[in-house]
Amino acid sequence: MGTLLYARGIPFDRSFDEVNLSHPELVTAIHRDYLAAGAEVLETNTFGANRVRLAQHGLEERVHEIARAGARLAREAREVAGVPAFVAGSMGPLGRPIQPYGTVELADAQAHFRETAEALLEGGVDLFVLETFSDLTEILAAVAAVRAACALPVVAEMTFGEDARTLYGHTPEDVVAALAGGGADLVGINCSVGPQGAVAVLERMRQARPGLPLAAMPNAGLPQMMGGRYLYVTTPEYFAESAERMVAAGAALVGGCCGTTPAHVRAMAARLAQWRAQRSRAADGEPGSGPAAPEVIPEAGRPRASVSVEAEGAPEEPAEEPRLLRLLREKFVVSVELDPPRGVNTRKILEGARLISEAGVDAVNIGDSPMARVRMGAQALAWLLSRHVPLEVILHFTTRDRNLMGIQADLLGAHAAGLRNILCLTGDPPSGTDYPNVTAVYDVDSIGLIRVVSRLNRGTDLAGNPIGGRTAFAVGCAVNPTADDLDLEIERFRKKLEAGAQFAMTQPFYDWAVWDRFVARAGSAAVPVLMGILPLQSLRHAEFLHNEVPGISVPAAIRERLRRAGGLAQAEGVAQARELFSECRRRADTFAGVYLMPSFGRYENCLEILKGG
């Protein structure tokens, strides 16, 4: 459906699901084309008709209307064609990871899926196809939501890579066991790999659960950009041959995903009709008419089956402990935050790094486009600093700008470049910045990022594939004792520690009562904590931070001190920061160090704090 909508003029930045309302005749025409080609099951144009995905287009309040229309259009196409085909309600993933890797809670995910399922039921579907899922937890939530709404048949399909694992590391055996036990009637594979890879996955599923009906709807190979459009190059003839192989591998339901046009369906229908006829003649004992057994891909031609993480996973030898973690145990660590430049000139920041290094500072931490403003890449600057100054470099790493694949690729690159300290952050959203139309990614939040880095430290990527050795990252997280919802902040901090955080860095705070209240509620941290200290430059600066920057609160008494200081407000801000620094050192049983944030690149302020502290 998506392939043909795109081919017929609907751009990728539109909601394909909304086309049910704005161009219903287009959707109906596509359904009729597939029916004329021999399709026996029509999938509704509702793959992304859930509240989370539709919110990207401002359509979250139209879920019911869009999903119901999708079912109705498929039924109308069937009735006009006079073909006894089934209508399957298509439901895809939410588009945002659910916990523990993402921010969507399981109960909310089930509610979103049930909302779509109920609308499809009202539109008159005969069954449900849950497709293109990578996370078992999410597809099980979708199955549960459909089961709570009705007793119609449920087809549950996940997408696998060439290594026969989902993005989250689930094997075909994992998928069959979980989904068959979770209420699915058919289990299978869709999208992802082409026909050959689908056959390999099906064979493993059949071996794991003999007799379970399976489903296969692979892509028509990989897409190529031709003439400004994405095209799939697998021919209908080859796809039809593969349909026989999929049936032989256990598929009771065969079809296609991206790139499979009515021509592919027509070829499949004809090939399978011929195969059925051969089987029927063979059953009647007609000589010489036994079914030509569908060709099975020879062992050498199959994608290599993935070996379990336990068998082929991380090496036994322990990775070397990051130096920062040793320092945090042995001394009171001082770090200074450096923001990357807004352009290509690094002279000022290198001079600042040398200045603070000579003053005895232990580390620098590099912001990742703080406040979601365009700056030099943090990873490139961190590498540059690590080559020019003898300091530990703590790289701020946000999930805002990278998908899961990019996150892991950049982390592996950082490790290869010698960077060892990662502060895992979600990142400020880009809205309201110099580029208001830029979209954030947020495949995972900071908790999910910590899990990813922890997996790399154990020697595998998120999918469980060995990476050839363990990384040796020191894994950091942020904690905000000034948060408005302190219960939520404490719960998230707990989850960060459970995910594998090894040290923490606080948001700046200016009142010790704030920290004491946090500790009284959360208990003492089980990891080293560095206190964030942000010297105030003026009353205006303090008012801006207090009123316009999320996560920072400047008490009225502090702002009053700055007001009284008048023209000496900057010196007063340094004095306040020095007081915080001195008290932090006195609380060495609680804090392993501090990190100073020089506003507006005024590194001299940090040196003044160190002299007095």
C-alpha positions in Angstrom: 0.0 0.0 0.0 2.7 2.5 1.0 4.7 1.7 -2.1 1.8 2.3 -4.4 0.6 5.5 -2.6 4.1 6.9 -3.0 4.2 5.8 -6.7 0.9 7.6 -7.2 2.0 10.9 -5.9 1.6 10.8 -2.0 5.0 12.1 -0.6 6.8 10.5 2.2 6.3 13.5 4.5 2.5 13.0 4.4 0.6 10.6 6.6 -0.3 7.7 4.3 -3.1 6.7 6.8 -4.8 10.1 6.5 -5.2 9.5 2.7 -8.2 7.3 3.8 -9.9 10.6 4.4 -8.4 13.0 1.9 -8.1 10.6 -1.1 -10.3 7.6 -0.4 -10.7 6.9 -4.2 -6.9 6.4 -4.4 -6.9 3.8 -1.6 -9.9 2.0 -3.0 -8.4 1.8 -6.5 -5.2 0.2 -5.0 -7.3 -2.4 -3.2 -9.2 -3.2 -6.4 -5.9 -3.6 -8.3 -4.7 -6.2 -5.7 -8.0 -8.0 -5.8 -7.9 -8.2 -9.6 -4.4 -9.7 -9.3 -5.7 -12.6 -7.1 -5.2 -11.3 -3.6 -7.3 -13.3 -1.0 -6.6 -11.0 1.9 -6.6 -7.2 1.8 -4.7 -5.2 4.4 -6.3 -1.9 5.4 -4.3 1.3 4.9 -3.9 1.8 8.6 -0.3 0.7 9.4 0.5 3.9 11.2 -3.0 4.8 12.4 -2.1 5.0 16.1 -2.1 8.0 18.3 1.7 8.2 18.5 2.5 8.1 14.8 -0.4 10.3 13.8 0.8 13.0 16.4 3.7 13.6 14.1 1.2 15.0 11.6 -1.1 16.7 14.1 -3.7 14.0 13.6 -3.7 12.3 17.0 -7.3 13.1 17.7 -8.4 11.5 14.4 -7.2 7.9 15.1 -10.7 6.4 15.2 -11.9 8.3 12.1 -8.8 7.3 10.1 -8.7 3.6 11.2 -12.4 3.1 10.7 -12.3 4.6 7.2 -9.4 2.3 6.3 -11.4 -0.8 7.1 -14.5 0.6 5.4 -12.6 1.3 2.1 -11.2 -2.2 2.0 -14.7 -3.7 2.5 -16.2 -1.5 -0.1 -13.5 -2.5 -2.6 -14.2 -6.1 -1.9 -17.9 -5.7 -2.3 -17.6 -3.8 -5.6 -15.2 -6.4 -7.0 -17.5 -9.3 -5.8 -14.5 -11.2 -4.6 -14.7 -13.3 -1.4 -11.5 -11.8 0.1 -10.8 -11.3 3.8 -10.1 -7.8 5.2 -7.2 -7.6 7.6 -6.8 -4.7 10.0 -3.1 -3.6 9.6 -1.4 -2.4 12.7 2.2 -1.4 12.9 4.5 -0.3 15.8 3.9 3.0 17.6 7.0 4.6 16.1 8.5 5.3 19.5 10.2 2.6 21.7 8.4 1.5 24.8 10.0 0.9 28.1 12.6 -0.2 29.2 14.4 1.3 26.1 12.0 4.1 25.4 9.7 6.4 27.2 6.3 4.9 26.3 4.9 2.9 29.2 3.5 -0.6 28.5 0.0 0.3 29.7 -0.1 3.4 27.4 1.1 1.3 24.5 -1.7 -1.2 25.0 -4.2 1.6 25.2 -3.0 3.1 21.9 -3.2 -0.3 20.2 -6.6 -1.0 21.6 -7.9 2.4 20.4 -6.9 1.5 16.8 -8.2 -2.1 17.1 -11.6 -1.0 18.2 -11.9 1.5 15.3 -10.9 -1.3 12.9 -13.5 -3.5 14.4 -16.1 -0.9 13.9 -15.1 -0.6 10.3 -15.6 -4.3 9.8 -12.3 -6.2 9.6 -12.2 -10.0 9.5 -8.8 -10.4 11.2 -5.8 -8.4 12.3 -2.2 -8.3 10.9 0.3 -6.9 13.4 3.4 -6.3 11.3 6.9 -4.9 11.1 7.6 -5.0 14.9 11.1 -5.3 16.2 10.5 -5.5 19.9 8.7 -8.5 21.4 7.5 -6.5 24.3 5.7 -4.1 22.0 4.1 -6.7 19.7 2.9 -8.7 22.7 1.3 -5.5 23.9 -0.4 -5.2 20.6 -1.6 -8.8 20.7 -3.0 -8.3 24.2 -4.8 -5.1 23.1 -6.5 -6.9 20.2 -7.4 -9.9 22.3 -8.9 -7.6 24.9 -11.1 -6.1 22.1 -12.2 -9.2 20.2 -11.6 -12.9 19.4 -10.8 -12.5 15.7 -7.7 -14.2 14.3 -4.4 -12.4 14.9 -1.4 -12.6 12.6 1.7 -11.4 14.4 4.8 -10.7 12.2 8.2 -9.3 13.2 11.0 -8.0 11.1 14.4 -9.7 11.0 17.8 -8.7 9.8 20.2 -10.7 7.6 21.5 -12.3 10.8 18.0 -13.7 11.5 17.5 -11.5 14.6 15.2 -8.5 15.2 16.7 -5.1 16.0 16.3 -5.9 19.6 18.1 -9.3 19.3 15.1 -11.7 19.3 15.7 -14.9 17.4 13.0 -16.8 15.4 12.8 -19.3 18.3 12.2 -16.4 20.8 9.5 -14.9 18.6 7.6 -18.2 18.0 7.6 -19.1 21.7 6.5 -15.7 22.9 3.9 -15.0 20.3 2.3 -18.4 20.3 2.1 -18.2 24.0 0.8 -14.7 23.9 -2.3 -15.3 21.9 -1.3 -15.0 18.2 -2.9 -17.4 15.8 -0.3 -17.1 13.1 3.3 -16.0 13.6 5.8 -14.9 11.0 8.1 -12.5 9.3 7.4 -9.4 7.2 9.3 -6.5 5.6 13.1 -6.5 6.5 14.9 -9.1 4.3 13.9 -10.4 0.9 12.4 -13.8 0.1 15.5 -15.9 0.8 16.0 -14.5 4.2 12.3 -15.0 5.0 12.6 -18.7 4.1 15.5 -19.1 6.4 13.6 -17.5 9.3 10.5 -19.6 8.6 12.4 -22.9 8.6 13.7 -22.0 12.1 10.3 -21.1 13.3 8.8 -24.4 12.0 11.5 -26.4 13.7 10.9 -24.5 17.0 7.1 -25.0 16.9 6.0 -27.8 14.4 2.4 -27.4 13.4 2.0 -23.7 14.2 0.6 -21.8 11.1 3.2 -19.4 9.9 3.1 -16.2 7.8 5.6 -14.6 5.5 5.4 -11.2 3.8 8.9 -10.2 2.8 10.0 -7.1 0.9 10.7 -7.3 -2.8 14.4 -7.1 -2.1 16.2 -3.9 -1.3 15.1 -0.5 -2.7 17.1 1.6 -5.1 16.8 5.3 -5.9 15.9 5.6 -9.6 14.7 8.8 -11.2 14.1 10.4 -7.9 11.9 7.6 -6.6 12.6 4.5 -4.6 12.1 1.3 -6.6 12.3 -2.4 -5.6 14.1 -4.6 -8.2 12.9 -8.1 -7.2 10.9 -9.4 -10.2 7.4 -10.8 -9.9 8.7 -14.1 -11.4 11.4 -14.5 -8.7 8.9 -13.5 -6.0 6.5 -16.2 -7.2 9.2 -18.9 -7.1 9.9 -17.7 -3.5 6.3 -18.1 -2.6 6.6 -21.8 -3.2 9.6 -22.0 -1.0 7.8 -20.1 1.8 4.9 -22.5 1.7 7.3 -25.4 1.8 9.0 -23.8 4.8 5.6 -23.8 6.7 3.8 -20.6 5.6 0.1 -20.9 5.6 -0.2 -17.2 4.7 2.1 -15.7 2.0 2.2 -12.2 0.7 4.6 -9.2 0.3 5.5 -6.0 2.0 7.4 -3.0 0.6 7.8 -3.1 -3.2 5.3 -6.0 -3.8 2.9 -4.6 -6.4 -0.2 -6.2 -7.9 2.1 -7.8 -10.5 4.0 -9.6 -7.7 0.7 -10.8 -6.3 -0.6 -11.9 -9.7 2.6 -14.0 -10.2 2.4 -15.5 -6.7 -1.3 -16.4 -7.2 -0.7 -18.1 -10.5 2.3 -20.0 -9.2 0.5 -21.2 -6.1 -2.6 -22.1 -8.0 -0.5 -24.3 -10.3 1.2 -25.9 -7.3 -2.2 -26.6 -5.6 -3.4 -28.3 -8.8 -0.3 -30.5 -8.9 -0.9 -31.5 -5.3 -4.5 -32.2 -6.0 -3.7 -34.5 -8.9 -1.1 -36.2 -6.8 -3.6 -36.8 -4.1 -6.0 -38.4 -6.7 -3.1 -40.8 -7.7 -2.8 -39.4 -11.2 0.6 -40.8 -12.5 3.4 -38.4 -13.3 1.6 -35.5 -11.7 3.0 -35.4 -8.3 3.8 -31.9 -7.1 7.2 -30.7 -7.9 8.6 -30.2 -4.4 9.3 -26.6 -3.9 12.9 -25.9 -4.2 14.6 -25.6 -0.9 17.5 -23.2 -0.7 20.7 -25.2 -0.3 22.6 -24.8 3.0 25.4 -22.8 1.4 23.0 -20.3 0.0 21.2 -19.5 3.2 21.9 -16.5 5.4 24.0 -17.7 8.3 21.9 -18.5 11.3 22.7 -16.3 14.3 24.4 -18.0 17.2 23.2 -17.3 20.7 24.9 -14.5 22.5 26.0 -17.0 25.2 27.8 -19.1 22.6 29.3 -16.4 20.5 29.0 -13.4 22.7 31.4 -11.2 24.6 34.9 -12.5 25.2 35.9 -13.7 28.6 38.7 -11.3 29.4 37.5 -8.2 31.3 37.9 -4.8 29.6 40.2 -2.4 31.2 38.5 -0.1 33.7 38.1 3.5 32.5 40.5 5.8 34.2 37.7 8.2 35.2 36.1 5.6 37.4 39.4 5.1 39.2 39.8 8.8 39.8 36.3 9.1 41.2 37.3 6.5 43.9 40.7 8.0 44.7 40.2 11.8 44.8 37.8 14.7 44.6 37.4 15.2 40.9 37.0 18.5 39.2 35.6 18.8 35.7 34.8 21.9 33.6 32.1 21.9 30.9 33.1 23.2 27.5 30.6 24.0 24.9 31.6 23.3 21.3 32.0 26.4 19.1 29.3 27.6 16.8 31.6 27.5 13.9 34.9 25.9 12.8 37.4 27.9 14.9 38.5 25.8 17.9 41.3 28.2 19.1 39.4 29.7 22.0 38.2 26.4 23.4 41.6 24.8 23.1 43.2 27.7 24.9 40.5 27.4 27.6 41.2 23.7 28.0 44.9 24.3 28.4 44.2 27.0 30.9 42.1 24.8 33.1 44.5 21.9 32.7 47.3 24.0 34.1 45.1 24.9 37.1 44.9 21.2 38.1 41.5 20.3 36.7 41.0 16.6 36.2 38.5 16.5 33.3 36.4 18.4 30.8 32.9 17.4 29.7 31.8 18.4 26.2 28.2 19.4 25.6 26.2 17.9 22.7 24.6 21.0 21.1 23.3 22.3 24.4 19.9 24.0 24.3 19.5 22.3 20.9 21.6 25.0 19.1 23.8 24.2 16.2 27.4 23.7 17.3 30.4 21.7 16.3 29.9 18.0 16.8 30.7 17.0 20.4 32.4 13.8 19.4 34.8 15.5 17.0 35.7 18.1 19.6 36.1 15.5 22.3 38.6 13.6 20.1 40.5 16.9 19.4 40.8 17.8 23.0 41.9 14.3 24.0 44.8 14.8 21.6 45.9 18.3 22.9 45.3 18.3 26.7 46.1 15.8 29.4 42.6 15.7 30.7 39.8 13.1 31.0 37.2 13.9 28.4 33.5 13.2 29.3 31.4 13.2 26.1 27.8 14.3 26.4 25.8 12.0 24.1 22.2 12.6 23.3 19.5 10.5 21.7 17.9 13.5 20.1 19.7 13.4 16.7 20.4 9.7 16.1 18.3 6.6 15.5 19.3 3.3 17.2 21.6 2.4 14.3 23.4 5.8 14.4 23.7 5.7 18.2 25.5 2.4 18.1 27.7 3.3 15.2 28.8 6.6 16.8 29.5 4.9 20.1 31.7 2.3 18.4 33.5 5.1 16.6 34.0 7.0 19.8 35.5 4.0 21.4 37.8 3.4 18.5 38.9 7.0 18.8 39.9 6.5 22.4 37.0 8.2 24.1 36.0 6.3 27.2 33.5 8.5 29.2 29.9 8.9 28.1 27.3 11.0 29.8 24.0 9.5 28.5 21.3 12.2 27.9 18.0 12.4 26.1 18.8 16.0 24.9 16.8 19.2 24.6 14.1 19.1 21.9 14.9 21.2 18.8 11.6 23.1 18.7 12.0 26.7 19.4 15.6 26.8 18.2 17.1 28.4 15.1 15.7 25.5 13.1 12.1 25.1 14.4 11.1 22.6 11.7 13.9 20.2 12.5 12.6 17.0 14.0 14.1 15.0 16.8 14.6 11.2 16.6 14.3 9.9 20.2 14.3 6.2 19.3 15.4 5.8 22.9 15.7 8.1 25.9 18.6 8.4 28.3 17.6 5.2 30.1 17.6 3.3 26.8 20.9 4.8 25.8 22.5 3.6 29.1 21.2 0.1 28.3 22.8 0.3 24.8 26.2 1.4 26.2 26.0 -1.3 28.8 25.4 -3.9 26.1 28.5 -2.7 24.3 30.5 -3.0 27.5 29.4 -6.6 27.6 30.5 -7.2 24.0 27.3 -7.1 22.0 25.2 -4.6 20.1 21.6 -4.1 21.0 20.5 -6.9 18.8 22.9 -9.3 20.6 25.4 -9.5 17.8 29.0 -9.8 19.0 31.2 -6.7 18.3 34.5 -8.4 18.5 35.3 -7.4 22.1 34.0 -5.4 25.0 34.0 -1.7 25.0 35.3 0.0 28.1 33.0 3.0 28.6 32.4 4.8 31.9 28.7 5.2 31.8 27.3 8.4 33.3 23.8 9.8 33.8 22.2 13.1 34.8 20.0 13.7 37.9 18.0 16.8 38.7 17.3 17.4 42.4 15.3 20.5 41.5 12.8 18.7 39.3 9.2 19.7 39.8 8.0 16.1 39.8 10.5 14.7 42.3 8.9 11.3 42.4 9.3 10.9 38.7 12.9 12.1 38.8 13.8 9.7 41.6 12.1 6.8 39.7 14.0 7.7 36.5 17.3 7.9 38.4 16.7 4.5 39.9 16.1 3.1 36.4 19.2 4.7 35.1 21.2 3.0 37.8 19.5 -0.3 37.1 20.3 0.1 33.4 24.0 0.4 34.2 25.0 4.0 35.0 28.3 4.1 36.9 28.4 7.8 37.8 26.0 10.7 38.0 26.2 14.4 37.3 23.6 16.8 38.8 21.9 19.7 37.3 23.2 22.9 38.9 21.4 23.8 42.1 21.9 26.8 44.5 20.3 25.7 47.7 21.5 22.7 49.8 18.1 22.1 51.1 17.2 21.0 47.6 19.8 18.3 47.7 19.0 17.2 51.3 15.3 16.8 50.3 16.3 14.7 47.3 18.5 12.4 49.4 15.9 12.1 52.1 13.4 10.8 49.4 15.7 8.9 47.2 18.4 7.6 49.6 22.1 7.9 49.0 23.3 7.3 45.5 25.0 4.0 44.8 27.4 5.6 42.4 29.8 8.6 42.5 28.1 11.9 42.1 29.5 15.1 40.7 27.7 18.3 41.6 26.9 20.8 38.9 27.9 24.4 39.6 26.9 27.1 37.2 28.3 30.6 38.2 25.8 33.3 37.8 26.9 36.3 35.8 24.2 38.8 36.6 20.6 39.2 37.9 19.4 39.0 34.3 21.3 35.7 33.9 19.8 34.3 37.1 16.3 35.3 36.0 16.8 33.7 32.6 18.0 30.4 34.1 15.2 30.4 36.7 12.3 31.2 34.4 13.3 30.0 30.9 15.7 27.0 31.3 14.0 23.7 32.2 15.5 21.9 35.1 17.2 24.9 36.8 15.8 26.8 39.8 17.6 29.8 41.3 16.2 30.7 44.8 14.8 34.2 45.4 17.5 34.8 48.1 20.3 34.2 45.6 18.7 36.5 43.0 18.3 39.1 45.7 22.0 38.9 46.5 22.8 39.6 42.8 20.4 42.5 42.7 22.1 44.1 45.7 25.5 43.6 44.2 24.6 45.8 41.2 27.7 46.3 39.0 29.6 43.7 41.0 27.1 41.0 40.3 29.6 38.8 38.4 31.9 38.8 41.4 29.0 38.0 43.6 28.1 35.1 41.4 31.6 33.7 41.6 31.5 34.1 45.4 28.2 32.1 45.5 29.7 29.4 43.4 32.8 29.3 45.6 30.5 28.7 48.6 28.8 25.8 46.9 32.2 24.3 45.9 33.5 24.5 49.5 30.4 22.9 50.9 30.6 20.2 48.3 34.1 19.3 49.3 33.0 19.2 53.0 30.4 16.6 51.8 33.0 14.3 50.3 31.1 11.3 51.7 28.3 12.3 49.4 30.0 13.9 46.4 32.9 12.5 44.4 33.5 15.9 42.8 32.1 18.8 40.9 31.7 20.0 37.4 31.8 23.7 36.7 29.9 25.3 33.8 31.5 28.6 32.7 28.8 30.8 31.3 29.6 32.5 28.0 33.0 30.9 27.8 34.4 32.7 30.9 36.9 30.0 32.0 38.5 32.6 34.3 35.5 32.4 36.6 36.1 28.7 37.1 39.7 29.4 38.1 38.5 32.0 40.6 36.2 29.4 42.1 39.0 26.8 42.4 41.3 29.3 44.1 38.8 30.1 46.7 37.5 26.6 47.2 
